Amino acid sequence: MRFYTTQHPYYCGIDLNARSLYVCILDETGETILHREIKARPEPLLDLLIPYIGNI
């Protein structure tokens, strides 16, 4: 079995709830860059992720 071993500048985790999302972005060293609760809608999520797209 081959494992994914490519490093990325940022890592993102999203906790999905009915009305809200908790978004956490870490850098490659594990430091928290962003940790925020937002409404469960596409627009607020995209607004948060735009600066990191292509690096997550």
Buried (B, 14 or more C-beta within 10 A) or exposed (E): EEEEEEEEEBBBEEEEEEEBBEBBBBBEEEEEBBEEEBEEEEEBBEEBBEEBEEEE
